Amino acid sequence: VNLGVGESLTLVVTSDHDDEIHAHGFEVEGRLQAGKPSRITVTGSQPGLYEVETHKPPLRLLMIAVR
Ligand SMILES: [Cu+2]
């Protein structure tokens, strides 16, 4: 996913188990409750390539390229 500096992106994520979602580089974290959609919003600031992952277990969901 590409994101311009100053642009925002909202992700809606539904997990089948309780988990945490973490957008590295943006330092945005959210709690995922089994079966319930959760949303996090990130805003591009520093150009780079950043990972969005869950923690239980560690799972890469997507990469965000800020340009
Ligand atoms: Cu993390």
N, CA, C, O and the ligand as a Tripos MOL2 file, in Angstrom:
@<TRIPOS>MOLECULE
protein
  269   267    68     0     0
PROTEIN
NO_CHARGES

@<TRIPOS>ATOM
      1 N           0.8560   -1.1860    0.0000 N.3       1 VAL1
      2 CA          0.0000    0.0000    0.0000 C.3       1 VAL1
      3 C           0.8900    1.2320    0.0000 C.2       1 VAL1
      4 O           1.8450    1.3110    0.7730 O.2       1 VAL1
      5 N           0.5800    2.1980   -0.8660 N.am      2 ASN2
      6 CA          1.3110    3.4590   -0.8970 C.3       2 ASN2
      7 C           0.5290    4.5350   -0.1640 C.2       2 ASN2
      8 O          -0.6960    4.6120   -0.2560 O.2       2 ASN2
      9 N           1.2640    5.3620    0.5630 N.am      3 LEU3
     10 CA          0.6430    6.4360    1.3390 C.3       3 LEU3
     11 C           1.5240    7.6750    1.2050 C.2       3 LEU3
     12 O           2.7330    7.6150    1.4290 O.2       3 LEU3
     13 N           0.9210    8.7710    0.8460 N.am      4 GLY4
     14 CA          1.6770   10.0070    0.7420 C.3       4 GLY4
     15 C           1.9090   10.6310    2.1040 C.2       4 GLY4
     16 O           1.1370   10.4090    3.0370 O.2       4 GLY4
     17 N           2.9710   11.4110    2.2180 N.am      5 VAL5
     18 CA          3.2010   12.1560    3.4580 C.3       5 VAL5
     19 C           2.0060   13.0770    3.6780 C.2       5 VAL5
     20 O           1.6050   13.8130    2.7760 O.2       5 VAL5
     21 N           1.4530   13.0310    4.8570 N.am      6 GLY6
     22 CA          0.2990   13.8600    5.2010 C.3       6 GLY6
     23 C          -1.0350   13.1910    4.9230 C.2       6 GLY6
     24 O          -2.0820   13.6940    5.3310 O.2       6 GLY6
     25 N          -1.0030   12.0530    4.2260 N.am      7 GLU7
     26 CA         -2.2390   11.3160    3.9740 C.3       7 GLU7
     27 C          -2.4970   10.3280    5.1050 C.2       7 GLU7
     28 O          -1.5790    9.8770    5.7910 O.2       7 GLU7
     29 N          -3.7770   10.0070    5.2760 N.am      8 SER8
     30 CA         -4.1580    9.0390    6.2950 C.3       8 SER8
     31 C          -4.7820    7.8160    5.6460 C.2       8 SER8
     32 O          -5.3710    7.8830    4.5670 O.2       8 SER8
     33 N          -4.6320    6.7070    6.3340 N.am      9 LEU9
     34 CA         -5.1760    5.4360    5.8690 C.3       9 LEU9
     35 C          -5.8290    4.7670    7.0720 C.2       9 LEU9
     36 O          -5.2230    4.6570    8.1370 O.2       9 LEU9
     37 N          -7.0650    4.3230    6.8950 N.am     10 THR10
     38 CA         -7.7510    3.5800    7.9580 C.3      10 THR10
     39 C          -7.8690    2.1210    7.5410 C.2      10 THR10
     40 O          -8.3490    1.8020    6.4530 O.2      10 THR10
     41 N          -7.4220    1.2490    8.4270 N.am     11 LEU11
     42 CA         -7.5070   -0.1930    8.1990 C.3      11 LEU11
     43 C          -8.6010   -0.7560    9.0850 C.2      11 LEU11
     44 O          -8.6910   -0.4130   10.2640 O.2      11 LEU11
     45 N          -9.4240   -1.6100    8.5280 N.am     12 VAL12
     46 CA        -10.4380   -2.3220    9.3060 C.3      12 VAL12
     47 C         -10.0500   -3.7860    9.3120 C.2      12 VAL12
     48 O          -9.9700   -4.4160    8.2570 O.2      12 VAL12
     49 N          -9.8090   -4.3300   10.4920 N.am     13 VAL13
     50 CA         -9.2740   -5.6790   10.6340 C.3      13 VAL13
     51 C         -10.1860   -6.4820   11.5590 C.2      13 VAL13
     52 O         -10.5680   -6.0180   12.6340 O.2      13 VAL13
     53 N         -10.5240   -7.6830   11.1250 N.am     14 THR14
     54 CA        -11.2810   -8.5980   11.9730 C.3      14 THR14
     55 C         -10.4640   -9.8710   12.1420 C.2      14 THR14
     56 O         -10.0810  -10.5020   11.1570 O.2      14 THR14
     57 N         -10.1990  -10.2440   13.3770 N.am     15 SER15
     58 CA         -9.4330  -11.4460   13.6810 C.3      15 SER15
     59 C         -10.3780  -12.5220   14.2140 C.2      15 SER15
     60 O         -11.4480  -12.2230   14.7430 O.2      15 SER15
     61 N          -9.9580  -13.7860   14.0630 N.am     16 ASP16
     62 CA        -10.7710  -14.8690   14.6250 C.3      16 ASP16
     63 C         -10.3930  -15.1560   16.0750 C.2      16 ASP16
     64 O         -10.9630  -16.0510   16.6980 O.2      16 ASP16
     65 N          -9.4360  -14.4040   16.6150 N.am     17 HIS17
     66 CA         -9.0520  -14.5770   18.0150 C.3      17 HIS17
     67 C          -8.6260  -13.2150   18.5650 C.2      17 HIS17
     68 O          -8.3520  -12.2890   17.8020 O.2      17 HIS17
     69 N          -8.5720  -13.1010   19.8850 N.am     18 ASP18
     70 CA         -8.1160  -11.8570   20.5020 C.3      18 ASP18
     71 C          -6.6400  -11.6510   20.1810 C.2      18 ASP18
     72 O          -5.8500  -12.5930   20.2390 O.2      18 ASP18
     73 N          -6.2790  -10.4430   19.8480 N.am     19 ASP19
     74 CA         -4.9120  -10.1840   19.4160 C.3      19 ASP19
     75 C          -4.6490   -8.6810   19.5490 C.2      19 ASP19
     76 O          -5.5110   -7.9170   19.9820 O.2      19 ASP19
     77 N          -3.4480   -8.2870   19.1670 N.am     20 GLU20
     78 CA         -3.0950   -6.8660   19.0900 C.3      20 GLU20
     79 C          -2.6470   -6.5910   17.6740 C.2      20 GLU20
     80 O          -2.0390   -7.4420   17.0230 O.2      20 GLU20
     81 N          -2.9520   -5.3980   17.2010 N.am     21 ILE21
     82 CA         -2.4550   -4.9690   15.8960 C.3      21 ILE21
     83 C          -1.5270   -3.7880   16.1300 C.2      21 ILE21
     84 O          -1.7820   -2.9310   16.9770 O.2      21 ILE21
     85 N          -0.4540   -3.7620   15.3690 N.am     22 HIS22
     86 CA          0.6050   -2.7820   15.5950 C.3      22 HIS22
     87 C           1.1010   -2.2830   14.2430 C.2      22 HIS22
     88 O           1.5290   -3.0640   13.3930 O.2      22 HIS22
     89 N           1.0370   -0.9830   14.0630 N.am     23 ALA23
     90 CA          1.5700   -0.3630   12.8540 C.3      23 ALA23
     91 C           2.9340    0.2180   13.1990 C.2      23 ALA23
     92 O           3.0330    1.2920   13.7920 O.2      23 ALA23
     93 N           3.9880   -0.5100   12.8170 N.am     24 HIS24
     94 CA          5.3470   -0.0720   13.1200 C.3      24 HIS24
     95 C           5.6530    1.2460   12.4190 C.2      24 HIS24
     96 O           5.1550    1.5040   11.3240 O.2      24 HIS24
     97 N           6.4520    2.0550   13.0380 N.am     25 GLY25
     98 CA          6.8490    3.3280   12.4420 C.3      25 GLY25
     99 C           5.8330    4.4220   12.6940 C.2      25 GLY25
    100 O           6.1950    5.5900   12.8310 O.2      25 GLY25
    101 N           4.5620    4.0520   12.7560 N.am     26 PHE26
    102 CA          3.5270    5.0190   13.0900 C.3      26 PHE26
    103 C           3.2530    5.0000   14.6000 C.2      26 PHE26
    104 O           2.6570    5.9210   15.1580 O.2      26 PHE26
    105 N           3.7060    3.9280   15.2280 N.am     27 GLU27
    106 CA          3.4680    3.6880   16.6600 C.3      27 GLU27
    107 C           1.9870    3.7970   16.9940 C.2      27 GLU27
    108 O           1.5790    4.4870   17.9280 O.2      27 GLU27
    109 N           1.2000    3.0870   16.1930 N.am     28 VAL28
    110 CA         -0.2290    2.9760   16.4450 C.3      28 VAL28
    111 C          -0.5090    1.5190   16.7930 C.2      28 VAL28
    112 O          -0.1260    0.6060   16.0620 O.2      28 VAL28
    113 N          -1.1790    1.3210   17.9150 N.am     29 GLU29
    114 CA         -1.5380   -0.0190   18.3340 C.3      29 GLU29
    115 C          -3.0340   -0.0910   18.5820 C.2      29 GLU29
    116 O          -3.6630    0.8930   18.9720 O.2      29 GLU29
    117 N          -3.5880   -1.2610   18.3530 N.am     30 GLY30
    118 CA         -5.0000   -1.4510   18.6300 C.3      30 GLY30
    119 C          -5.2410   -2.8390   19.1710 C.2      30 GLY30
    120 O          -4.4350   -3.7490   18.9770 O.2      30 GLY30
    121 N          -6.3510   -2.9890   19.8450 N.am     31 ARG31
    122 CA         -6.7300   -4.2930   20.3780 C.3      31 ARG31
    123 C          -7.7310   -4.9270   19.4290 C.2      31 ARG31
    124 O          -8.6720   -4.2780   18.9720 O.2      31 ARG31
    125 N          -7.5200   -6.1890   19.1440 N.am     32 LEU32
    126 CA         -8.4540   -6.9400   18.3060 C.3      32 LEU32
    127 C          -9.2370   -7.8910   19.1940 C.2      32 LEU32
    128 O          -8.6620   -8.6660   19.9580 O.2      32 LEU32
    129 N         -10.5480   -7.8200   19.0820 N.am     33 GLN33
    130 CA        -11.4100   -8.7660   19.7950 C.3      33 GLN33
    131 C         -11.9700   -9.7420   18.7850 C.2      33 GLN33
    132 O         -12.4080   -9.3540   17.7020 O.2      33 GLN33
    133 N         -11.9540  -11.0020   19.1440 N.am     34 ALA34
    134 CA        -12.3750  -12.0580   18.2210 C.3      34 ALA34
    135 C         -13.7100  -11.7180   17.5760 C.2      34 ALA34
    136 O         -14.7050  -11.4670   18.2560 O.2      34 ALA34
    137 N         -13.7090  -11.7160   16.2490 N.am     35 GLY35
    138 CA        -14.9380  -11.5530   15.4960 C.3      35 GLY35
    139 C         -15.4580  -10.1390   15.3880 C.2      35 GLY35
    140 O         -16.4790   -9.9020   14.7420 O.2      35 GLY35
    141 N         -14.7650   -9.1820   16.0170 N.am     36 LYS36
    142 CA        -15.2460   -7.7950   15.9820 C.3      36 LYS36
    143 C         -14.3140   -6.9430   15.1310 C.2      36 LYS36
    144 O         -13.1080   -6.9220   15.3790 O.2      36 LYS36
    145 N         -14.8390   -6.2460   14.1410 N.am     37 PRO37
    146 CA        -13.9780   -5.3760   13.3410 C.3      37 PRO37
    147 C         -13.3600   -4.2650   14.2040 C.2      37 PRO37
    148 O         -14.0510   -3.6140   14.9880 O.2      37 PRO37
    149 N         -12.0640   -4.0650   14.0430 N.am     38 SER38
    150 CA        -11.3640   -2.9690   14.7160 C.3      38 SER38
    151 C         -10.7670   -2.0900   13.6510 C.2      38 SER38
    152 O         -10.3850   -2.5720   12.5850 O.2      38 SER38
    153 N         -10.6810   -0.8100   13.9240 N.am     39 ARG39
    154 CA        -10.0410    0.0580   12.9470 C.3      39 ARG39
    155 C          -8.9060    0.8380   13.5720 C.2      39 ARG39
    156 O          -8.9840    1.2870   14.7160 O.2      39 ARG39
    157 N          -7.8470    0.9860   12.7910 N.am     40 ILE40
    158 CA         -6.7480    1.8610   13.1850 C.3      40 ILE40
    159 C          -6.4920    2.8090   12.0170 C.2      40 ILE40
    160 O          -6.6800    2.4550   10.8530 O.2      40 ILE40
    161 N          -6.0700    3.9910   12.3490 N.am     41 THR41
    162 CA         -5.7570    4.9950   11.3370 C.3      41 THR41
    163 C          -4.3030    5.4060   11.4940 C.2      41 THR41
    164 O          -3.8440    5.7120   12.5950 O.2      41 THR41
    165 N          -3.5880    5.4070   10.3820 N.am     42 VAL42
    166 CA         -2.2000    5.8480   10.3850 C.3      42 VAL42
    167 C          -2.0780    7.0460    9.4410 C.2      42 VAL42
    168 O          -2.8140    7.1610    8.4610 O.2      42 VAL42
    169 N          -1.1490    7.9210    9.7550 N.am     43 THR43
    170 CA         -0.8950    9.1000    8.9300 C.3      43 THR43
    171 C           0.5700    9.1020    8.5330 C.2      43 THR43
    172 O           1.4490    8.9820    9.3860 O.2      43 THR43
    173 N           0.8350    9.2370    7.2370 N.am     44 GLY44
    174 CA          2.2050    9.2430    6.7510 C.3      44 GLY44
    175 C           2.9500   10.4810    7.2060 C.2      44 GLY44
    176 O           2.4580   11.6020    7.0710 O.2      44 GLY44
    177 N           4.1490   10.2670    7.7520 N.am     45 SER45
    178 CA          4.9730   11.4320    8.0990 C.3      45 SER45
    179 C           6.3910   11.2430    7.5680 C.2      45 SER45
    180 O           6.8560   12.0280    6.7420 O.2      45 SER45
    181 N           7.0760   10.2090    8.0380 N.am     46 GLN46
    182 CA          8.4390    9.9490    7.5740 C.3      46 GLN46
    183 C           8.4110    8.9810    6.4010 C.2      46 GLN46
    184 O           7.8690    7.8850    6.5400 O.2      46 GLN46
    185 N           8.9740    9.3420    5.2490 N.am     47 PRO47
    186 CA          9.0420    8.3850    4.1510 C.3      47 PRO47
    187 C           9.7700    7.1050    4.5700 C.2      47 PRO47
    188 O          10.7700    7.1580    5.2870 O.2      47 PRO47
    189 N           9.2670    5.9740    4.1220 N.am     48 GLY48
    190 CA          9.8850    4.7000    4.4490 C.3      48 GLY48
    191 C           8.9020    3.5760    4.2240 C.2      48 GLY48
    192 O           7.7800    3.7830    3.7620 O.2      48 GLY48
    193 N           9.3530    2.3660    4.5670 N.am     49 LEU49
    194 CA          8.5430    1.1690    4.3840 C.3      49 LEU49
    195 C           8.2420    0.6010    5.7680 C.2      49 LEU49
    196 O           9.1580    0.3090    6.5370 O.2      49 LEU49
    197 N           6.9770    0.4490    6.0780 N.am     50 TYR50
    198 CA          6.5670    0.0980    7.4370 C.3      50 TYR50
    199 C           5.6600   -1.1170    7.4240 C.2      50 TYR50
    200 O           4.9180   -1.3590    6.4710 O.2      50 TYR50
    201 N           5.7400   -1.8690    8.5030 N.am     51 GLU51
    202 CA          5.0330   -3.1370    8.6340 C.3      51 GLU51
    203 C           3.8320   -2.9810    9.5640 C.2      51 GLU51
    204 O           3.9090   -2.3240   10.6030 O.2      51 GLU51
    205 N           2.7450   -3.5870    9.1750 N.am     52 VAL52
    206 CA          1.5900   -3.7070   10.0740 C.3      52 VAL52
    207 C           1.4730   -5.1780   10.4340 C.2      52 VAL52
    208 O           1.4000   -6.0330    9.5520 O.2      52 VAL52
    209 N           1.4550   -5.4730   11.7250 N.am     53 GLU53
    210 CA          1.4950   -6.8570   12.1560 C.3      53 GLU53
    211 C           0.5560   -7.0790   13.3290 C.2      53 GLU53
    212 O           0.1030   -6.1430   13.9880 O.2      53 GLU53
    213 N           0.2820   -8.3650   13.5620 N.am     54 THR54
    214 CA         -0.3480   -8.7610   14.8090 C.3      54 THR54
    215 C           0.7300   -9.3550   15.7040 C.2      54 THR54
    216 O           1.8390   -9.6350   15.2470 O.2      54 THR54
    217 N           0.4050   -9.5480   16.9790 N.am     55 HIS55
    218 CA          1.4040  -10.0080   17.9570 C.3      55 HIS55
    219 C           1.1860  -11.4300   18.4400 C.2      55 HIS55
    220 O           2.1390  -12.0690   18.8870 O.2      55 HIS55
    221 N          -0.0280  -11.9470   18.3680 N.am     56 LYS56
    222 CA         -0.3260  -13.2610   18.9500 C.3      56 LYS56
    223 C          -0.9930  -14.1690   17.9270 C.2      56 LYS56
    224 O          -2.2210  -14.2630   17.9380 O.2      56 LYS56
    225 N          -0.2910  -14.8150   17.0770 N.am     57 PRO57
    226 CA          1.1700  -14.8500   16.9490 C.3      57 PRO57
    227 C           1.6340  -13.7010   16.0590 C.2      57 PRO57
    228 O           0.8120  -13.0290   15.4360 O.2      57 PRO57
    229 N           2.9670  -13.4680   15.9940 N.am     58 PRO58
    230 CA          3.4720  -12.4480   15.0800 C.3      58 PRO58
    231 C           3.1060  -12.8060   13.6390 C.2      58 PRO58
    232 O           3.4560  -13.8720   13.1320 O.2      58 PRO58
    233 N           2.3950  -11.8860   13.0030 N.am     59 LEU59
    234 CA          1.9360  -12.1420   11.6370 C.3      59 LEU59
    235 C           1.9380  -10.8220   10.8850 C.2      59 LEU59
    236 O           1.3150   -9.8510   11.3140 O.2      59 LEU59
    237 N           2.6380  -10.7930    9.7640 N.am     60 ARG60
    238 CA          2.6600   -9.5780    8.9610 C.3      60 ARG60
    239 C           1.3790   -9.5140    8.1420 C.2      60 ARG60
    240 O           1.0500  -10.4460    7.4080 O.2      60 ARG60
    241 N           0.6580   -8.3970    8.2750 N.am     61 LEU61
    242 CA         -0.5850   -8.2310    7.5270 C.3      61 LEU61
    243 C          -0.3380   -7.4860    6.2240 C.2      61 LEU61
    244 O          -0.8450   -7.8820    5.1740 O.2      61 LEU61
    245 N           0.4240   -6.4270    6.2850 N.am     62 LEU62
    246 CA          0.7170   -5.6730    5.0730 C.3      62 LEU62
    247 C           1.8840   -4.7380    5.3490 C.2      62 LEU62
    248 O           2.2690   -4.4960    6.4930 O.2      62 LEU62
    249 N           2.4300   -4.2240    4.2520 N.am     63 MET63
    250 CA          3.4620   -3.2040    4.3340 C.3      63 MET63
    251 C           2.8710   -1.9060    3.8100 C.2      63 MET63
    252 O           2.0650   -1.9100    2.8800 O.2      63 MET63
    253 N           3.2800   -0.7920    4.4160 N.am     64 ILE64
    254 CA          2.8480    0.5250    3.9730 C.3      64 ILE64
    255 C           4.0940    1.3020    3.5600 C.2      64 ILE64
    256 O           5.0270    1.4810    4.3440 O.2      64 ILE64
    257 N           4.0830    1.7580    2.3080 N.am     65 ALA65
    258 CA          5.1920    2.5730    1.8110 C.3      65 ALA65
    259 C           4.7660    4.0320    1.8820 C.2      65 ALA65
    260 O           3.8210    4.4440    1.2090 O.2      65 ALA65
    261 N           5.4670    4.8090    2.7010 N.am     66 VAL66
    262 CA          5.2030    6.2500    2.7850 C.3      66 VAL66
    263 C           6.1800    6.9490    1.8610 C.2      66 VAL66
    264 O           7.3940    6.7760    1.9670 O.2      66 VAL66
    265 N           5.6290    7.7420    0.9540 N.am     67 ARG67
    266 CA          6.4580    8.4270   -0.0440 C.3      67 ARG67
    267 C           6.2140    9.9270    0.0030 C.2      67 ARG67
    268 O           6.8210   10.6750   -0.7630 O.2      67 ARG67
    269 CU          4.5540   -4.9910   16.8150 Cu       68 CU68
@<TRIPOS>BOND
     1     1     2 1
     2     2     3 1
     3     3     4 2
     4     3     5 am
     5     5     6 1
     6     6     7 1
     7     7     8 2
     8     7     9 am
     9     9    10 1
    10    10    11 1
    11    11    12 2
    12    11    13 am
    13    13    14 1
    14    14    15 1
    15    15    16 2
    16    15    17 am
    17    17    18 1
    18    18    19 1
    19    19    20 2
    20    19    21 am
    21    21    22 1
    22    22    23 1
    23    23    24 2
    24    23    25 am
    25    25    26 1
    26    26    27 1
    27    27    28 2
    28    27    29 am
    29    29    30 1
    30    30    31 1
    31    31    32 2
    32    31    33 am
    33    33    34 1
    34    34    35 1
    35    35    36 2
    36    35    37 am
    37    37    38 1
    38    38    39 1
    39    39    40 2
    40    39    41 am
    41    41    42 1
    42    42    43 1
    43    43    44 2
    44    43    45 am
    45    45    46 1
    46    46    47 1
    47    47    48 2
    48    47    49 am
    49    49    50 1
    50    50    51 1
    51    51    52 2
    52    51    53 am
    53    53    54 1
    54    54    55 1
    55    55    56 2
    56    55    57 am
    57    57    58 1
    58    58    59 1
    59    59    60 2
    60    59    61 am
    61    61    62 1
    62    62    63 1
    63    63    64 2
    64    63    65 am
    65    65    66 1
    66    66    67 1
    67    67    68 2
    68    67    69 am
    69    69    70 1
    70    70    71 1
    71    71    72 2
    72    71    73 am
    73    73    74 1
    74    74    75 1
    75    75    76 2
    76    75    77 am
    77    77    78 1
    78    78    79 1
    79    79    80 2
    80    79    81 am
    81    81    82 1
    82    82    83 1
    83    83    84 2
    84    83    85 am
    85    85    86 1
    86    86    87 1
    87    87    88 2
    88    87    89 am
    89    89    90 1
    90    90    91 1
    91    91    92 2
    92    91    93 am
    93    93    94 1
    94    94    95 1
    95    95    96 2
    96    95    97 am
    97    97    98 1
    98    98    99 1
    99    99   100 2
   100    99   101 am
   101   101   102 1
   102   102   103 1
   103   103   104 2
   104   103   105 am
   105   105   106 1
   106   106   107 1
   107   107   108 2
   108   107   109 am
   109   109   110 1
   110   110   111 1
   111   111   112 2
   112   111   113 am
   113   113   114 1
   114   114   115 1
   115   115   116 2
   116   115   117 am
   117   117   118 1
   118   118   119 1
   119   119   120 2
   120   119   121 am
   121   121   122 1
   122   122   123 1
   123   123   124 2
   124   123   125 am
   125   125   126 1
   126   126   127 1
   127   127   128 2
   128   127   129 am
   129   129   130 1
   130   130   131 1
   131   131   132 2
   132   131   133 am
   133   133   134 1
   134   134   135 1
   135   135   136 2
   136   135   137 am
   137   137   138 1
   138   138   139 1
   139   139   140 2
   140   139   141 am
   141   141   142 1
   142   142   143 1
   143   143   144 2
   144   143   145 am
   145   145   146 1
   146   146   147 1
   147   147   148 2
   148   147   149 am
   149   149   150 1
   150   150   151 1
   151   151   152 2
   152   151   153 am
   153   153   154 1
   154   154   155 1
   155   155   156 2
   156   155   157 am
   157   157   158 1
   158   158   159 1
   159   159   160 2
   160   159   161 am
   161   161   162 1
   162   162   163 1
   163   163   164 2
   164   163   165 am
   165   165   166 1
   166   166   167 1
   167   167   168 2
   168   167   169 am
   169   169   170 1
   170   170   171 1
   171   171   172 2
   172   171   173 am
   173   173   174 1
   174   174   175 1
   175   175   176 2
   176   175   177 am
   177   177   178 1
   178   178   179 1
   179   179   180 2
   180   179   181 am
   181   181   182 1
   182   182   183 1
   183   183   184 2
   184   183   185 am
   185   185   186 1
   186   186   187 1
   187   187   188 2
   188   187   189 am
   189   189   190 1
   190   190   191 1
   191   191   192 2
   192   191   193 am
   193   193   194 1
   194   194   195 1
   195   195   196 2
   196   195   197 am
   197   197   198 1
   198   198   199 1
   199   199   200 2
   200   199   201 am
   201   201   202 1
   202   202   203 1
   203   203   204 2
   204   203   205 am
   205   205   206 1
   206   206   207 1
   207   207   208 2
   208   207   209 am
   209   209   210 1
   210   210   211 1
   211   211   212 2
   212   211   213 am
   213   213   214 1
   214   214   215 1
   215   215   216 2
   216   215   217 am
   217   217   218 1
   218   218   219 1
   219   219   220 2
   220   219   221 am
   221   221   222 1
   222   222   223 1
   223   223   224 2
   224   223   225 am
   225   225   226 1
   226   226   227 1
   227   227   228 2
   228   227   229 am
   229   229   230 1
   230   230   231 1
   231   231   232 2
   232   231   233 am
   233   233   234 1
   234   234   235 1
   235   235   236 2
   236   235   237 am
   237   237   238 1
   238   238   239 1
   239   239   240 2
   240   239   241 am
   241   241   242 1
   242   242   243 1
   243   243   244 2
   244   243   245 am
   245   245   246 1
   246   246   247 1
   247   247   248 2
   248   247   249 am
   249   249   250 1
   250   250   251 1
   251   251   252 2
   252   251   253 am
   253   253   254 1
   254   254   255 1
   255   255   256 2
   256   255   257 am
   257   257   258 1
   258   258   259 1
   259   259   260 2
   260   259   261 am
   261   261   262 1
   262   262   263 1
   263   263   264 2
   264   263   265 am
   265   265   266 1
   266   266   267 1
   267   267   268 2
@<TRIPOS>SUBSTRUCTURE
     1 VAL1         2 RESIDUE 1 A VAL
     2 ASN2         6 RESIDUE 1 A ASN
     3 LEU3        10 RESIDUE 1 A LEU
     4 GLY4        14 RESIDUE 1 A GLY
     5 VAL5        18 RESIDUE 1 A VAL
     6 GLY6        22 RESIDUE 1 A GLY
     7 GLU7        26 RESIDUE 1 A GLU
     8 SER8        30 RESIDUE 1 A SER
     9 LEU9        34 RESIDUE 1 A LEU
    10 THR10       38 RESIDUE 1 A THR
    11 LEU11       42 RESIDUE 1 A LEU
    12 VAL12       46 RESIDUE 1 A VAL
    13 VAL13       50 RESIDUE 1 A VAL
    14 THR14       54 RESIDUE 1 A THR
    15 SER15       58 RESIDUE 1 A SER
    16 ASP16       62 RESIDUE 1 A ASP
    17 HIS17       66 RESIDUE 1 A HIS
    18 ASP18       70 RESIDUE 1 A ASP
    19 ASP19       74 RESIDUE 1 A ASP
    20 GLU20       78 RESIDUE 1 A GLU
    21 ILE21       82 RESIDUE 1 A ILE
    22 HIS22       86 RESIDUE 1 A HIS
    23 ALA23       90 RESIDUE 1 A ALA
    24 HIS24       94 RESIDUE 1 A HIS
    25 GLY25       98 RESIDUE 1 A GLY
    26 PHE26      102 RESIDUE 1 A PHE
    27 GLU27      106 RESIDUE 1 A GLU
    28 VAL28      110 RESIDUE 1 A VAL
    29 GLU29      114 RESIDUE 1 A GLU
    30 GLY30      118 RESIDUE 1 A GLY
    31 ARG31      122 RESIDUE 1 A ARG
    32 LEU32      126 RESIDUE 1 A LEU
    33 GLN33      130 RESIDUE 1 A GLN
    34 ALA34      134 RESIDUE 1 A ALA
    35 GLY35      138 RESIDUE 1 A GLY
    36 LYS36      142 RESIDUE 1 A LYS
    37 PRO37      146 RESIDUE 1 A PRO
    38 SER38      150 RESIDUE 1 A SER
    39 ARG39      154 RESIDUE 1 A ARG
    40 ILE40      158 RESIDUE 1 A ILE
    41 THR41      162 RESIDUE 1 A THR
    42 VAL42      166 RESIDUE 1 A VAL
    43 THR43      170 RESIDUE 1 A THR
    44 GLY44      174 RESIDUE 1 A GLY
    45 SER45      178 RESIDUE 1 A SER
    46 GLN46      182 RESIDUE 1 A GLN
    47 PRO47      186 RESIDUE 1 A PRO
    48 GLY48      190 RESIDUE 1 A GLY
    49 LEU49      194 RESIDUE 1 A LEU
    50 TYR50      198 RESIDUE 1 A TYR
    51 GLU51      202 RESIDUE 1 A GLU
    52 VAL52      206 RESIDUE 1 A VAL
    53 GLU53      210 RESIDUE 1 A GLU
    54 THR54      214 RESIDUE 1 A THR
    55 HIS55      218 RESIDUE 1 A HIS
    56 LYS56      222 RESIDUE 1 A LYS
    57 PRO57      226 RESIDUE 1 A PRO
    58 PRO58      230 RESIDUE 1 A PRO
    59 LEU59      234 RESIDUE 1 A LEU
    60 ARG60      238 RESIDUE 1 A ARG
    61 LEU61      242 RESIDUE 1 A LEU
    62 LEU62      246 RESIDUE 1 A LEU
    63 MET63      250 RESIDUE 1 A MET
    64 ILE64      254 RESIDUE 1 A ILE
    65 ALA65      258 RESIDUE 1 A ALA
    66 VAL66      262 RESIDUE 1 A VAL
    67 ARG67      266 RESIDUE 1 A ARG
    68 CU68       269 GROUP 0 **** ****
